[in-house]
Amino acid sequence: RWTGGVTLTHATMATMSKRSRVGVDVSNDHKVRFFPYAGAFGPAGVTNGQKDLGIRNYKSYTVDYLGQYKFNLPLGIESNLSWGGQGFWDIEDLLLAVGNTFAGPGVSSISSAATTQASEAYTETINMGFLAQDRLAWKDRLFATVGIRIDGNSAFGKNYGYKRYPKVDISYDMTKDGYLPEWISSARIRGAIGQAGKMPGPFDSFTSYASTPVFASGIGIVPLNPGNPNLRPERSTETEGGFEGGFFKDRLGLEATLFMQVTNDAIVPKSYAPSAGFQTAQSVNIGEIINHGWEAAVNYRVYASGQMDWTTGFKFDGNHNKITDLGGVNLGNNSFRVGYPIGGVWDRVPTGFSVVTAGTSAVTNTPCPSYGCPVTTRSDTAVYLGPGLPTFNASWSNEIRYGPFSFYVLLTEERGAVFGNGDRAYRIREGGSDEYLSALGPGGVSTFKSDSIAQFASILNYNDSRNSVRLREVSLAWVIPARLTAAAGLGSSSLTLSGQNLWWWDHCNCTDPNMNWAGASAFGFNNGFLQQPAARLFRFSVKTRF
């Protein structure tokens, strides 16, 4: 991955400035999965070996401009007027190649496989936005902002143009009037109301088709995506109020916020019956989703001196959402029901357990062994099991500076969410799950426990908790002494070694409690299937000035 940018700043006069910025972010990802010829490796469909190769090339170009003009208004009001624009140009190219069935051991290239498949996906998205706002201040204690943003995107339906998002916020510094005790260093109350939007996927508004073989050598086309020319961006209106305070010369800091968000025209997938011909779901706008919650933060400077500093901080937030109106759209999906959270988890649940001593096993289709055939029964309909997103999050951070060295560590926790662990049941049915294999007897002989696990997974999915604690980040930085950087003709410089997503503790039988199969943009966050755990990232960075 490579990122870079150029920033130009120009001050026309003491009260006016302009800034232009151009940036680029380039990522190249290669993923390989290999199953050797020898042995019964891999999921269903893998015979005598398989190799998968995925290549992702992503480029994002950004351009933005911001102008500011400061001037005074009557009644002692100071104005800071800002205006500007921003553009994004994102290009993503995906290549996938699969080779199945090798001729013998030692073969590992896709081109050497008996059957090969390849696919390619290319997306290009352009987004443009313009903004204007005025930041007003009165006697350095009362502040107000009025602004608007206008967005346009290539993914909007052809019957939809630009979207406007206004905002207003106000805050008051309570320490300026002198009626607070001295141990309160700072105190501010604030409130805001504003709108924001979310763009659709790159091709959600377009009708598309896919090729398919016809007889021996002919090529035909079939419907793929129905498209939606009336597709609109999501529009969220959020109202919030909060308090910020510093105590004992800002050694202790507190922050609290309450918010209410109403989302209209939420973009969700609507499936069609197979007889309609389309293979993918149509992106549609639904009525209304209400989201409400709170946020709180505590920061404390434990120790401070010229040689050493230690600061610790806690952050908490709670969140609940529910669908209040589907706008007359029948999605045919349990994840979207009025009165329940978006992406809620619904599934059949076990209703009973018994042991049958005669007859045939439903799993192996052989006569029941001497210990009997374990049988779990299930409910006829799906029941609600919980939200797909966490309802509570917490984090604990510590930053310690000792001379030129700085150490940082971050722990996070999430609770309240569940997900459909389809991966767990699938691995059991394929006979490759550690949970199932560990229940077998010596020599791989079936046992009452292994048969119970297999029969359960044959008729039910597993739904596990996402509750987890994660070591999110650890880093160590060193500010290089000036005598060393000066000798090289450099200015202030530092070296940083960091690691992210290093370890986690959970209660689910899964590779990662945050696994999902389709991504949040497709509301697939409530299901995990054949996913690898999130990567552990290690970075070494050098920052300098010259």
HELIX and SHEET records of a PDB file:
HELIX    1   1 PRO A   74  GLY A   76  5                                   3    
HELIX    2   2 ILE A  110  SER A  112  5                                   3    
HELIX    3   3 PRO A  274  ALA A  276  5                                   3    
HELIX    4   4 GLY A  422  ARG A  429  1                                   8    
HELIX    5   5 ASP A  434  LEU A  437  1                                   4    
HELIX    6   6 PRO A  442  GLY A  444  5                                   3    
HELIX    7   7 PHE A  448  ILE A  459  1                                  12    
HELIX    8   8 ALA A  482  ALA A  487  1                                   6    
HELIX    9   9 ALA A  520  ALA A  522  5                                   3    
SHEET    1   A17 TRP A   2  MET A  13  0                                        
SHEET    2   A17 MET A  16  PHE A  35 -1                                        
SHEET    3   A17 GLN A  50  LEU A  73 -1                                        
SHEET    4   A17 ILE A  77  ASN A 100 -1                                        
SHEET    5   A17 THR A 115  TRP A 138 -1                                        
SHEET    6   A17 LEU A 142  ASN A 153 -1                                        
SHEET    7   A17 LYS A 163  ASP A 173 -1                                        
SHEET    8   A17 ILE A 184  LYS A 198 -1                                        
SHEET    9   A17 GLU A 234  PHE A 247 -1                                        
SHEET   10   A17 LEU A 252  LYS A 270 -1                                        
SHEET   11   A17 GLN A 282  ALA A 304 -1                                        
SHEET   12   A17 MET A 308  ASP A 325 -1                                        
SHEET   13   A17 PHE A 392  TYR A 402 -1                                        
SHEET   14   A17 PHE A 405  ARG A 415 -1                                        
SHEET   15   A17 SER A 468  VAL A 479 -1                                        
SHEET   16   A17 SER A 494  ASP A 506 -1                                        
SHEET   17   A17 LEU A 537  LYS A 543 -1                                        
SHEET    1   B 2 SER A 208  VAL A 214  0                                        
SHEET    2   B 2 GLY A 218  ASN A 225 -1                                        
SHEET    1   C 2 VAL A 345  ASP A 347  0                                        
SHEET    2   C 2 VAL A 383  GLY A 386 -1                                        
SHEET    1   D 2 PRO A 350  VAL A 356  0                                        
SHEET    2   D 2 CYS A 373  ARG A 378 -1                                        
SHEET    1   E 3 TYR A 462  SER A 465  0                                        
SHEET    2   E 3 VAL A 418  ASN A 421 -1                                        
SHEET    3   E 3 ASN A 527  GLY A 528  1                                        
END                                                                             
